[in-house]
Amino acid sequence: MTLAKAAKTWSIPGIAVTLAALPLAQINAQDGAAAAGDLANGKLVFENSVCGACHVLAAADATGPIGPSLDNNANLTHAFIVDRVANGAGAMPPYAAQLSEKDINDVAAYILSAAAKPE
């Protein structure tokens, strides 16, 4: 199909829908890229920040009784973990002042890779 012929078949609503989807695709691609962090560093951050004192994460032998379990938690996404670690919420303190952006991304990637998945 030539460009001229393709241009004739496009409608204004079709173009609008395509353009509206682009930022969403970029956000998803960025979230996927961010999720590919340094897992070894993420594990060290998890251990050194004593995350296991509050959270359950079987792969890290963490059995904390305070925060939500990280195993079998369907609500966990990279963006959600990054936000909670950086900004805190409820009993969770913010770590943005103590951890670098890289460390926060790495610990989020580690948690997602190590957490038991919901069935």
ZASE-519170 format. One record per residue (C-alpha): residue number from 1; residue in three letters; x, y, z. Coordinates in nm, 4 decimals. Example, Ala and Ser with C-alpha at 12.3 -4.5 7.8 and 13.67 -1.06 7.14 Angstrom:
<nodes>
1; Ala; 1.2300; -0.4500; 0.7800 .
2; Ser; 1.3670; -0.1060; 0.7140 .
</nodes>
This chain:
<nodes>
1; Met; 0.0000; 0.0000; 0.0000 .
2; Thr; 0.1392; 0.3392; -0.0920 .
3; Leu; 0.1600; 0.6254; 0.1519 .
4; Ala; -0.0917; 0.8251; -0.0509 .
5; Lys; -0.3406; 0.5359; -0.0484 .
6; Ala; -0.2862; 0.4769; 0.3250 .
7; Ala; -0.3423; 0.8457; 0.3948 .
8; Lys; -0.6786; 0.8283; 0.2174 .
9; Thr; -0.7940; 0.5378; 0.4370 .
10; Trp; -0.7104; 0.7060; 0.7690 .
11; Ser; -0.9846; 0.8915; 0.9476 .
12; Ile; -0.9459; 1.1776; 1.1912 .
13; Pro; -1.0861; 0.9681; 1.4810 .
14; Gly; -0.8501; 0.6831; 1.3875 .
15; Ile; -0.5519; 0.9150; 1.3945 .
16; Ala; -0.6650; 1.0640; 1.7265 .
17; Val; -0.6943; 0.7184; 1.8848 .
18; Thr; -0.3487; 0.6227; 1.7556 .
19; Leu; -0.1911; 0.9415; 1.8876 .
20; Ala; -0.3686; 0.9109; 2.2235 .
21; Ala; -0.2253; 0.5600; 2.2691 .
22; Leu; 0.1342; 0.6673; 2.2111 .
23; Pro; 0.2004; 0.8182; 2.5561 .
24; Leu; 0.0510; 0.5074; 2.7199 .
25; Ala; 0.2820; 0.2833; 2.5180 .
26; Gln; 0.5792; 0.4978; 2.6188 .
27; Ile; 0.4830; 0.4803; 2.9867 .
28; Asn; 0.4508; 0.1002; 2.9714 .
29; Ala; 0.7850; 0.0712; 2.7903 .
30; Gln; 0.9504; 0.2947; 3.0489 .
31; Asp; 0.8002; 0.0957; 3.3363 .
32; Gly; 0.9284; -0.2260; 3.1790 .
33; Ala; 1.2730; -0.0735; 3.1307 .
34; Ala; 1.2804; 0.0539; 3.4869 .
35; Ala; 1.1758; -0.2880; 3.6165 .
36; Ala; 1.4948; -0.4357; 3.4700 .
37; Gly; 1.7129; -0.3149; 3.7563 .
38; Asp; 2.0244; -0.4577; 3.9178 .
39; Leu; 1.8753; -0.7471; 4.1156 .
40; Ala; 2.1905; -0.8126; 4.3192 .
41; Asn; 2.2003; -0.4500; 4.4307 .
42; Gly; 1.8243; -0.4592; 4.4939 .
43; Lys; 1.8705; -0.7559; 4.7246 .
44; Leu; 2.1448; -0.5705; 4.9148 .
45; Val; 1.9233; -0.2634; 4.9466 .
46; Phe; 1.6367; -0.4828; 5.0741 .
47; Glu; 1.8650; -0.6416; 5.3333 .
48; Asn; 2.0557; -0.3267; 5.4363 .
49; Ser; 1.7394; -0.1182; 5.4657 .
50; Val; 1.5911; -0.3890; 5.6888 .
51; Cys; 1.2770; -0.4200; 5.4745 .
52; Gly; 1.2293; -0.7728; 5.6090 .
53; Ala; 1.1658; -0.6378; 5.9594 .
54; Cys; 0.8227; -0.5267; 5.8365 .
55; His; 0.7509; -0.7252; 5.5199 .
56; Val; 0.7203; -1.0923; 5.4271 .
57; Leu; 0.9337; -1.2000; 5.1315 .
58; Ala; 1.0104; -1.5716; 5.1465 .
59; Ala; 1.2966; -1.5523; 4.8946 .
60; Ala; 1.4770; -1.3149; 5.1335 .
61; Asp; 1.3795; -1.5124; 5.4460 .
62; Ala; 1.1849; -1.2031; 5.5522 .
63; Thr; 0.8965; -1.2604; 5.7916 .
64; Gly; 0.8085; -0.9094; 5.9108 .
65; Pro; 0.4649; -0.8825; 6.0717 .
66; Ile; 0.3980; -0.5097; 6.0234 .
67; Gly; 0.3753; -0.4230; 5.6540 .
68; Pro; 0.1863; -0.6060; 5.3824 .
69; Ser; 0.3304; -0.9301; 5.2540 .
70; Leu; 0.5249; -0.8859; 4.9322 .
71; Asp; 0.4559; -1.2503; 4.8404 .
72; Asn; 0.1335; -1.3272; 4.6541 .
73; Asn; 0.0506; -0.9567; 4.6385 .
74; Ala; -0.1388; -0.8809; 4.3168 .
75; Asn; -0.1125; -0.5047; 4.3772 .
76; Leu; 0.2633; -0.4888; 4.3268 .
77; Thr; 0.3945; -0.3101; 4.0204 .
78; His; 0.7313; -0.1493; 3.9696 .
79; Ala; 0.5794; 0.1996; 3.9797 .
80; Phe; 0.3809; 0.1209; 4.2976 .
81; Ile; 0.6863; -0.0124; 4.4828 .
82; Val; 0.9028; 0.2814; 4.3719 .
83; Asp; 0.6390; 0.5260; 4.4950 .
84; Arg; 0.5967; 0.3531; 4.8322 .
85; Val; 0.9700; 0.3174; 4.8949 .
86; Ala; 1.0424; 0.6763; 4.7929 .
87; Asn; 0.7439; 0.8479; 4.9553 .
88; Gly; 0.6184; 0.6065; 5.2189 .
89; Ala; 0.2530; 0.5638; 5.3203 .
90; Gly; 0.0846; 0.4821; 5.6492 .
91; Ala; 0.3403; 0.3093; 5.8741 .
92; Met; 0.5894; 0.2882; 5.5844 .
93; Pro; 0.8512; 0.5632; 5.6153 .
94; Pro; 0.9846; 0.7412; 5.3057 .
95; Tyr; 1.3323; 0.6397; 5.1896 .
96; Ala; 1.3897; 0.9013; 4.9160 .
97; Ala; 1.6339; 1.0893; 5.1415 .
98; Gln; 1.8310; 0.7737; 5.2296 .
99; Leu; 1.8336; 0.5827; 4.8982 .
100; Ser; 1.9307; 0.6881; 4.5488 .
101; Glu; 1.6818; 0.6660; 4.2639 .
102; Lys; 1.8867; 0.3744; 4.1274 .
103; Asp; 1.8712; 0.1905; 4.4619 .
104; Ile; 1.4942; 0.2437; 4.4805 .
105; Asn; 1.4494; 0.1115; 4.1255 .
106; Asp; 1.6786; -0.1824; 4.1994 .
107; Val; 1.4925; -0.2817; 4.5169 .
108; Ala; 1.1616; -0.2602; 4.3296 .
109; Ala; 1.2991; -0.4851; 4.0544 .
110; Tyr; 1.4322; -0.7285; 4.3158 .
111; Ile; 1.1009; -0.7451; 4.5013 .
112; Leu; 0.9099; -0.8093; 4.1789 .
113; Ser; 1.1532; -1.0820; 4.0745 .
114; Ala; 1.1696; -1.2485; 4.4174 .
115; Ala; 0.8077; -1.2258; 4.5321 .
116; Ala; 0.5942; -1.5356; 4.5028 .
117; Lys; 0.3257; -1.4663; 4.2447 .
118; Pro; -0.0472; -1.4875; 4.3262 .
119; Glu; -0.2142; -1.8021; 4.1979 .
</nodes>
